[in-house]
Amino acid sequence: MRGRKSAAGLLAGLVLVAACGSAEDTRDSALSATAPSDAPTSATGGDVAPELATFYEQDVAWTACGRYECASAEVPVDYADPIGERLTLKMRRLPAGDQRARRGSLFINPGGPGGSGVDYVAQFTAVAGDDLLDAYDVVGFDPRGVGASTPLECATTAQLDAYVNTDPTPDDASEEQAFYDAALTLGERCESEGGELAGHVSTVEVAKDLDILRAVVGDPTLSYFGASYGTMIGATYAQLFPKRSGRLVLDGAIDPSLDSEGLNKGQAEGFQTALRAYLESCTKQADCPLGNDVDTAQQRLSDFLSGLDATPLKTSTEGRPLTEAMGFYGIAVTLYNADYWELLTRALRQGLRGNGTQLLFLADTYLSRGENGYEDNSVIALVAVNCLDDPSTMTLEQARESVPEFDSVSPVFGDNFAWSPVTCTAWPIKPAQEAPEIRAEGAPPIVVVGTTRDPATPYQWSEAMAEQLASGVLVTRDGDGHTGYAMGNECVDDAIDDYLVTGTPPREGLTC
């Protein structure tokens, strides 16, 4: 249909997800992708609360920044107190390639929570279809608390290193308490150093910010592409502003109905599925470092991770051995895209020989850690957003009791995910409001894309998201890796591009 570049090799585009996913498959052919007839006819909307009008009506100045244009907008920190403290949101856009065919702005978000939409513009526009790039200004924004927007900052590099290296599979009461205390300590720092913002980085507030950004670029309805956690931003927006929703695509969705335990259990299963796919591929190769039998390879990998718990591996970076936690991250990051499996094979070959350097590098990529420290605040943002969206009540005892069930779902990764909900139990900052039930009644068709062997957002989550959305339309990608767009499947790419450009939703039950 049009030119497209491959997504292979965009390792920098990977984002950390802690608990994600959902989707479905229903479409009424009578529905159109245009806004409902009673949708607002102006960018402001006509029904904006007077105290928010100053935000909706603000003028933003777009200035050249390389091949892009950049701008800033202001939003209230607390929507319940709009005359109080403000924060700044950063945006970057690539103007539409054909101004005569331009139909508005397409806002994009890569997920996380904590992924930078500002950075995502370069990655997204490198693989998007030409027709789409001609039709839209592609606009990335850093959500509140993230990246170049007013960031939530509350830990040094050394403190974050200590946090991410906390033993993820506690073996005794002392290690269990240390796991709890690590989250509590980070949360207390955010509470004391992050100020009011620390309690106002929820997805509901991000969706409200997005409506202001929609207005300041002059669009009467929102066009949006969200990947991974970005699907929750889009779905929440549709729930809050169904009449202002335009063409929304949610790729690699989260199941909004699941609690923290359910999300972690689903993700454990998703990573296990992706791992088995990798092992099946690896063991067919003569040089697979794990052997030539899938079950044996899986056990060897599990033993390798357990061994890191007792004895971390040396690396070429002094003072930074490969711990069990970093070993998990190093493996997990490569399961996001089958193109990265060879990187995992090389790293495991080196690791099984006693050198953890390559796995540490992969883990650092996952966590956005460079030679001189963390390159963004995505680790902090991930925890802060997740724990406001879905505060957990799981106790240490309950987590311990859940381990066998998690292990039955994922013999390799189960322990890691079983303890994860305790992080939000320990988190001291509580949400100001509950997340809404997601239905988005009255919104136009919302396209949800699910990949059958997605590790981070299991396919079942996309099925669930699409079913829960009143106008959800499910597109299924049969394949490996995280999310479906620009992953080498032209059928998926065409379905998404056609919807965004022409407004015609994919047919019901499309499988690619």
C-alpha positions as CSV (number, residue, x, y, z in Angstrom):
1,M,0.0,0.0,0.0
2,R,2.8,2.4,0.8
3,G,6.4,2.6,1.9
4,R,7.4,1.2,5.3
5,K,10.6,0.7,7.2
6,S,11.3,-2.3,9.4
7,A,11.1,-2.1,13.1
8,A,13.9,-4.5,13.6
9,G,16.8,-3.2,15.6
10,L,14.9,-0.5,17.4
11,L,16.0,-1.9,20.8
12,A,15.9,1.6,22.2
13,G,12.2,1.6,21.7
14,L,11.6,-1.0,24.3
15,V,9.8,0.2,27.5
16,L,9.5,-1.3,30.9
17,V,6.0,-2.6,31.9
18,A,5.1,-3.8,35.3
19,A,1.6,-5.0,34.8
20,C,-0.3,-4.5,31.6
21,G,-3.0,-5.5,29.0
22,S,-6.4,-6.2,27.3
23,A,-8.7,-6.3,24.0
24,E,-11.8,-7.6,22.0
25,D,-13.7,-7.9,18.7
26,T,-17.1,-6.3,18.0
27,R,-18.1,-3.9,15.3
28,D,-21.4,-2.5,14.1
29,S,-21.0,-1.6,10.4
30,A,-23.3,1.4,11.0
31,L,-20.7,3.0,13.3
32,S,-18.5,5.5,11.7
33,A,-15.0,6.6,12.8
34,T,-16.1,10.2,12.9
35,A,-17.1,11.9,16.1
36,P,-20.8,11.4,17.2
37,S,-23.2,14.1,16.0
38,D,-23.3,15.7,19.5
39,A,-19.6,15.9,19.8
40,P,-18.0,19.3,20.5
41,T,-17.7,21.4,17.4
42,S,-14.7,23.4,18.7
43,A,-11.4,22.3,20.2
44,T,-12.3,23.7,23.6
45,G,-15.4,21.6,23.6
46,G,-18.0,24.0,24.9
47,D,-18.6,22.2,28.1
48,V,-15.4,22.8,29.9
49,A,-15.6,23.8,33.5
50,P,-14.9,27.6,33.8
51,E,-12.0,27.1,36.1
52,L,-10.3,24.9,33.4
53,A,-10.9,27.3,30.5
54,T,-7.6,29.0,30.9
55,F,-5.8,25.7,30.3
56,Y,-8.0,24.7,27.3
57,E,-7.6,28.1,25.7
58,Q,-3.9,28.6,26.2
59,D,-1.8,29.4,23.2
60,V,1.3,27.3,22.7
61,A,4.3,28.3,20.7
62,W,5.8,25.6,18.4
63,T,9.5,26.1,17.7
64,A,11.9,24.2,15.5
65,C,13.9,21.5,17.2
66,G,15.8,19.7,14.5
67,R,13.5,18.1,12.0
68,Y,10.6,18.4,14.5
69,E,8.7,21.1,16.2
70,C,8.5,21.4,20.0
71,A,6.1,23.1,22.4
72,S,5.1,23.2,26.1
73,A,1.7,23.4,27.7
74,E,0.5,23.9,31.3
75,V,-2.0,21.8,33.2
76,P,-3.1,21.8,36.9
77,V,-1.3,19.4,39.2
78,D,-4.6,18.7,40.9
79,Y,-7.7,18.9,38.8
80,A,-9.7,19.3,42.1
81,D,-7.7,22.5,42.7
82,P,-7.1,24.0,39.2
83,I,-6.1,27.4,40.5
84,G,-3.3,25.7,42.5
85,E,0.1,24.4,41.4
86,R,0.7,23.9,37.7
87,L,3.0,21.6,35.8
88,T,4.5,21.7,32.3
89,L,3.9,19.1,29.6
90,K,6.4,18.8,26.8
91,M,5.4,17.9,23.2
92,R,7.2,17.1,20.0
93,R,5.6,16.7,16.6
94,L,6.5,15.9,13.0
95,P,4.2,18.0,10.8
96,A,2.0,16.1,8.3
97,G,3.8,15.4,5.0
98,D,1.0,16.6,2.9
99,Q,-0.6,19.7,4.3
100,R,-3.5,19.5,1.7
101,A,-4.4,16.0,3.0
102,R,-3.8,16.8,6.7
103,R,-6.7,15.8,8.9
104,G,-5.3,16.8,12.3
105,S,-2.9,15.6,15.0
106,L,-2.2,12.0,16.0
107,F,-1.1,11.8,19.6
108,I,1.1,8.8,20.4
109,N,2.3,7.1,23.6
110,P,4.8,4.1,23.8
111,G,3.7,2.8,27.2
112,G,5.6,2.2,30.4
113,P,4.2,3.8,32.5
114,G,7.2,6.1,32.2
115,G,7.9,5.9,28.5
116,S,8.7,9.2,26.7
117,G,6.2,10.1,24.0
118,V,8.6,12.9,23.0
119,D,11.3,10.4,22.2
120,Y,8.8,8.0,20.7
121,V,8.1,10.4,17.8
122,A,11.3,9.5,16.1
123,Q,10.7,5.7,16.5
124,F,7.1,5.8,15.5
125,T,7.6,8.0,12.4
126,A,10.5,5.8,11.3
127,V,8.2,2.8,10.8
128,A,4.7,4.4,10.2
129,G,3.1,4.2,6.7
130,D,3.6,7.1,4.3
131,D,-0.2,7.7,4.0
132,L,-0.5,8.1,7.8
133,L,2.5,10.5,7.9
134,D,0.9,12.6,5.1
135,A,-2.4,12.8,7.0
136,Y,-1.3,13.7,10.5
137,D,1.0,15.8,12.5
138,V,2.4,13.0,14.7
139,V,2.5,14.4,18.3
140,G,4.4,12.8,21.2
141,F,4.0,14.0,24.7
142,D,5.7,13.2,28.0
143,P,2.9,12.4,30.5
144,R,2.9,14.3,33.8
145,G,5.8,13.2,36.0
146,V,7.7,11.7,33.1
147,G,10.8,12.6,31.1
148,A,11.0,16.2,29.8
149,S,7.6,17.2,31.3
150,T,7.7,18.2,35.0
151,P,9.3,15.0,36.2
152,L,8.8,13.0,39.4
153,E,12.4,12.8,40.8
154,C,13.1,11.2,44.1
155,A,16.2,8.9,43.9
156,T,19.8,9.1,43.0
157,T,21.5,6.6,40.7
158,A,22.9,4.7,43.7
159,Q,19.5,4.6,45.4
160,L,17.8,3.3,42.2
161,D,20.5,0.7,41.7
162,A,19.8,-0.6,45.2
163,Y,16.0,-0.6,44.5
164,V,16.1,-2.5,41.2
165,N,18.6,-5.0,42.5
166,T,16.5,-5.9,45.5
167,D,16.1,-9.7,45.6
168,P,12.9,-10.3,43.6
169,T,12.4,-13.9,45.0
170,P,12.7,-13.6,48.8
171,D,13.7,-16.9,50.5
172,D,13.2,-16.0,54.1
173,A,11.5,-13.5,56.4
174,S,14.5,-11.1,56.3
175,E,14.5,-11.0,52.5
176,E,10.7,-10.6,52.4
177,Q,11.0,-7.6,54.7
178,A,13.8,-6.1,52.6
179,F,11.6,-6.4,49.5
180,Y,8.8,-4.5,51.3
181,D,11.1,-1.9,52.7
182,A,12.8,-1.2,49.3
183,A,9.4,0.0,47.9
184,L,8.5,1.8,51.1
185,T,11.8,3.7,51.2
186,L,11.5,4.7,47.5
187,G,7.9,5.8,48.1
188,E,8.8,7.9,51.1
189,R,11.4,9.6,49.1
190,C,8.9,10.4,46.4
191,E,6.4,11.6,49.0
192,S,9.0,14.0,50.6
193,E,10.9,15.1,47.5
194,G,8.3,14.9,44.8
195,G,5.8,17.2,46.4
196,E,2.2,17.4,45.4
197,L,3.0,15.8,42.0
198,A,3.8,12.4,43.6
199,G,0.1,11.9,44.4
200,H,-1.1,13.1,41.0
201,V,0.4,11.0,38.3
202,S,-2.5,8.6,37.8
203,T,-3.8,7.6,34.4
204,V,-7.0,9.4,34.9
205,E,-5.1,12.7,35.3
206,V,-3.0,11.9,32.2
207,A,-6.2,11.4,30.2
208,K,-7.4,14.8,31.4
209,D,-4.1,16.3,30.4
210,L,-4.5,14.7,27.0
211,D,-7.9,16.4,26.5
212,I,-6.2,19.8,27.1
213,L,-3.4,19.0,24.6
214,R,-6.1,18.0,22.1
215,A,-7.7,21.4,22.5
216,V,-4.5,23.4,22.3
217,V,-3.6,21.8,18.9
218,G,-7.0,22.8,17.7
219,D,-8.6,19.3,17.2
220,P,-12.3,18.9,18.0
221,T,-11.8,15.2,18.6
222,L,-8.7,13.1,19.6
223,S,-6.9,10.8,17.2
224,Y,-4.6,8.6,19.2
225,F,-2.2,5.6,19.0
226,G,-1.2,4.0,22.3
227,A,1.0,0.9,22.8
228,S,1.2,-1.3,25.9
229,Y,0.4,0.9,29.0
230,G,-0.5,3.6,26.4
231,T,-3.6,1.6,25.7
232,M,-4.8,2.4,29.3
233,I,-4.4,6.1,28.6
234,G,-6.4,5.8,25.4
235,A,-9.1,3.7,27.0
236,T,-9.4,6.0,30.0
237,Y,-9.7,9.0,27.7
238,A,-12.5,7.3,25.8
239,Q,-14.3,6.6,29.1
240,L,-13.9,10.2,30.4
241,F,-14.5,11.9,27.0
242,P,-16.4,9.5,24.7
243,K,-17.9,12.4,22.6
244,R,-14.4,13.9,22.1
245,S,-12.9,10.6,21.0
246,G,-12.1,10.2,17.4
247,R,-9.9,7.4,15.9
248,L,-8.3,5.5,18.7
249,V,-5.9,2.6,18.3
250,L,-4.8,0.6,21.3
251,D,-2.0,-1.8,20.5
252,G,-1.0,-4.5,23.1
253,A,-3.8,-3.8,25.5
254,I,-4.2,-4.1,29.2
255,D,-7.2,-5.7,30.8
256,P,-8.8,-2.9,32.8
257,S,-10.8,-5.3,34.9
258,L,-7.8,-7.1,36.5
259,D,-6.3,-6.2,39.9
260,S,-2.6,-6.1,40.6
261,E,-2.4,-9.8,41.3
262,G,-4.4,-10.7,38.2
263,L,-2.2,-8.5,36.0
264,N,1.0,-9.9,37.4
265,K,-0.3,-13.5,36.9
266,G,-1.2,-12.7,33.4
267,Q,2.1,-11.2,32.6
268,A,3.9,-14.2,34.2
269,E,2.0,-16.4,31.8
270,G,2.8,-14.0,28.9
271,F,6.5,-14.0,29.5
272,Q,6.5,-17.8,29.9
273,T,4.7,-18.2,26.6
274,A,7.3,-15.9,24.9
275,L,10.1,-17.8,26.6
276,R,8.9,-21.1,25.4
277,A,8.8,-19.7,21.8
278,Y,12.4,-18.5,22.2
279,L,13.5,-21.9,23.6
280,E,11.8,-23.8,20.8
281,S,13.8,-21.7,18.4
282,C,17.1,-21.8,20.2
283,T,17.1,-25.6,20.8
284,K,16.7,-26.1,17.0
285,Q,20.1,-24.5,16.5
286,A,23.3,-26.4,16.9
287,D,25.0,-23.7,19.0
288,C,22.1,-23.1,21.5
289,P,23.9,-22.7,24.9
290,L,20.9,-24.3,26.7
291,G,21.0,-27.6,24.8
292,N,18.7,-29.1,22.2
293,D,15.6,-30.1,24.4
294,V,13.1,-27.4,25.3
295,D,12.2,-28.7,28.8
296,T,15.9,-29.3,29.6
297,A,16.7,-25.8,28.4
298,Q,14.0,-24.2,30.5
299,Q,15.3,-26.0,33.6
300,R,18.8,-24.9,32.9
301,L,17.7,-21.3,32.5
302,S,15.7,-21.5,35.7
303,D,18.8,-22.9,37.5
304,F,20.9,-20.1,36.1
305,L,18.6,-17.4,37.5
306,S,18.5,-19.2,40.9
307,G,22.3,-19.4,40.9
308,L,22.4,-15.6,40.5
309,D,20.5,-15.3,43.7
310,A,23.2,-17.1,45.6
311,T,26.2,-15.9,43.6
312,P,25.9,-12.9,41.3
313,L,28.2,-13.0,38.2
314,K,31.1,-10.7,37.6
315,T,30.8,-8.2,34.8
316,S,33.2,-5.8,33.1
317,T,31.7,-2.9,35.2
318,E,33.3,-2.7,38.6
319,G,30.9,-2.8,41.4
320,R,28.0,-3.9,39.3
321,P,27.7,-7.7,39.3
322,L,24.8,-9.5,37.5
323,T,22.2,-10.1,40.3
324,E,19.1,-12.3,39.9
325,A,17.0,-9.2,39.4
326,M,19.2,-7.9,36.6
327,G,19.4,-11.3,35.1
328,F,15.6,-11.4,34.9
329,Y,15.5,-7.9,33.2
330,G,18.2,-8.9,30.8
331,I,16.3,-11.9,29.6
332,A,12.9,-10.2,29.7
333,V,13.9,-7.3,27.4
334,T,14.8,-9.7,24.6
335,L,11.4,-11.4,24.7
336,Y,9.7,-8.2,23.5
337,N,10.8,-8.8,19.9
338,A,11.9,-12.1,18.2
339,D,14.6,-10.1,16.4
340,Y,16.3,-9.8,19.7
341,W,16.4,-13.5,20.5
342,E,19.9,-13.8,19.0
343,L,21.1,-11.2,21.5
344,L,19.7,-13.3,24.3
345,T,21.5,-16.4,23.0
346,R,24.8,-14.6,22.9
347,A,24.3,-13.2,26.4
348,L,23.3,-16.5,27.9
349,R,26.3,-18.2,26.2
350,Q,28.6,-15.7,28.0
351,G,26.6,-15.9,31.2
352,L,26.8,-19.7,31.4
353,R,30.5,-19.3,31.2
354,G,30.5,-17.1,34.3
355,N,30.5,-13.6,32.7
356,G,27.3,-11.4,33.1
357,T,28.4,-8.4,31.1
358,Q,26.1,-8.8,28.1
359,L,23.1,-9.6,30.3
360,L,23.8,-6.6,32.4
361,F,23.9,-4.4,29.3
362,L,20.5,-5.8,28.2
363,A,19.1,-5.1,31.7
364,D,20.4,-1.6,31.6
365,T,18.7,-1.1,28.3
366,Y,15.5,-2.2,29.8
367,L,15.9,0.2,32.7
368,S,17.3,3.1,30.8
369,R,20.5,3.1,32.7
370,G,23.6,4.4,30.9
371,E,27.2,4.5,31.9
372,N,26.7,7.7,33.9
373,G,23.4,6.7,35.6
374,Y,19.7,6.5,34.7
375,E,18.9,8.4,31.5
376,D,15.3,9.1,32.5
377,N,12.9,8.6,35.5
378,S,11.0,5.7,34.0
379,V,11.7,3.3,36.9
380,I,10.2,5.8,39.4
381,A,7.3,6.7,37.1
382,L,6.4,3.1,36.5
383,V,6.0,2.4,40.2
384,A,4.3,5.7,41.1
385,V,1.7,5.4,38.3
386,N,0.9,1.7,38.8
387,C,0.5,2.1,42.5
388,L,-1.9,5.1,42.2
389,D,-3.9,3.3,39.5
390,D,-4.1,0.0,41.3
391,P,-3.1,0.1,45.0
392,S,-2.5,-3.4,46.3
393,T,-3.4,-4.9,49.7
394,M,-1.4,-8.1,49.2
395,T,0.6,-8.9,52.4
396,L,3.9,-10.6,52.6
397,E,2.2,-13.7,53.8
398,Q,-0.3,-13.7,51.0
399,A,2.5,-13.2,48.4
400,R,4.4,-16.2,49.9
401,E,1.3,-18.3,49.7
402,S,0.8,-17.3,46.1
403,V,4.2,-18.4,44.9
404,P,3.2,-22.1,44.0
405,E,0.3,-20.9,41.9
406,F,2.5,-18.4,40.1
407,D,5.2,-21.0,39.6
408,S,2.6,-23.3,38.0
409,V,1.9,-20.6,35.5
410,S,5.5,-19.8,34.9
411,P,8.2,-22.1,36.2
412,V,11.0,-19.7,35.3
413,F,9.4,-16.3,36.1
414,G,6.6,-17.1,38.5
415,D,8.5,-16.1,41.7
416,N,9.3,-12.7,40.3
417,F,5.7,-11.8,39.5
418,A,4.3,-13.4,42.7
419,W,6.0,-10.8,44.9
420,S,5.4,-7.8,42.7
421,P,2.0,-6.7,44.1
422,V,3.7,-6.2,47.5
423,T,5.4,-3.2,46.0
424,C,2.2,-1.2,45.8
425,T,1.1,-2.5,49.2
426,A,4.2,-0.8,50.6
427,W,3.9,2.3,48.5
428,P,2.9,5.1,51.0
429,I,1.2,7.4,48.5
430,K,-2.5,6.7,48.0
431,P,-4.7,7.7,45.1
432,A,-7.1,10.7,45.4
433,Q,-9.7,8.8,43.4
434,E,-10.5,5.3,42.1
435,A,-9.9,4.4,38.5
436,P,-13.2,4.3,36.5
437,E,-14.7,1.2,35.0
438,I,-13.8,1.2,31.3
439,R,-16.8,1.0,28.9
440,A,-16.5,4.2,26.8
441,E,-20.2,4.2,25.9
442,G,-20.9,6.5,23.0
443,A,-17.3,6.5,21.6
444,P,-16.7,5.7,17.9
445,P,-15.1,2.3,17.0
446,I,-11.9,1.8,19.0
447,V,-9.4,-0.6,17.4
448,V,-7.6,-3.0,19.8
449,V,-4.6,-5.0,18.6
450,G,-3.5,-8.2,20.3
451,T,-0.5,-10.4,19.6
452,T,-0.9,-14.1,20.3
453,R,2.5,-14.6,22.0
454,D,3.0,-11.2,23.5
455,P,5.0,-11.5,26.7
456,A,4.2,-8.2,28.4
457,T,0.5,-7.7,27.4
458,P,-0.9,-11.2,26.8
459,Y,-3.3,-11.7,24.0
460,Q,-6.1,-12.5,26.4
461,W,-5.8,-8.9,27.8
462,S,-6.5,-7.5,24.3
463,E,-9.5,-9.7,23.9
464,A,-10.8,-8.5,27.3
465,M,-10.2,-4.8,26.5
466,A,-12.0,-5.0,23.2
467,E,-14.9,-6.8,24.9
468,Q,-15.2,-4.3,27.7
469,L,-15.2,-1.3,25.3
470,A,-18.7,-0.7,24.0
471,S,-17.3,-0.1,20.5
472,G,-14.1,-2.3,20.6
473,V,-12.9,-3.9,17.4
474,L,-10.2,-6.6,17.9
475,V,-7.4,-7.2,15.4
476,T,-5.4,-10.3,16.1
477,R,-1.7,-10.7,15.1
478,D,-0.5,-14.3,15.2
479,G,3.1,-13.8,16.1
480,D,5.8,-13.2,18.7
481,G,6.9,-10.1,20.4
482,H,5.3,-7.1,22.2
483,T,2.5,-5.2,20.3
484,G,1.5,-5.6,16.7
485,Y,2.2,-2.4,14.7
486,A,5.3,-2.3,12.5
487,M,6.3,-5.8,13.6
488,G,6.6,-7.2,10.1
489,N,2.9,-8.0,9.5
490,E,1.5,-6.0,6.6
491,C,-2.0,-7.1,7.3
492,V,-1.9,-5.5,10.8
493,D,-0.1,-2.4,9.6
494,D,-2.6,-1.8,6.8
495,A,-5.6,-2.3,9.1
496,I,-4.3,0.3,11.5
497,D,-3.2,2.8,8.9
498,D,-6.4,2.5,6.9
499,Y,-8.5,3.2,10.0
500,L,-6.5,6.2,11.1
501,V,-6.4,7.7,7.6
502,T,-9.8,6.8,6.1
503,G,-11.9,6.1,9.2
504,T,-12.9,2.6,8.1
505,P,-12.6,0.2,11.0
506,P,-11.1,-3.3,10.3
507,R,-13.7,-6.0,9.7
508,E,-14.9,-7.9,12.7
509,G,-12.6,-10.8,13.7
510,L,-9.7,-9.8,11.5
511,T,-6.8,-12.2,12.1
512,C,-3.4,-11.5,10.5
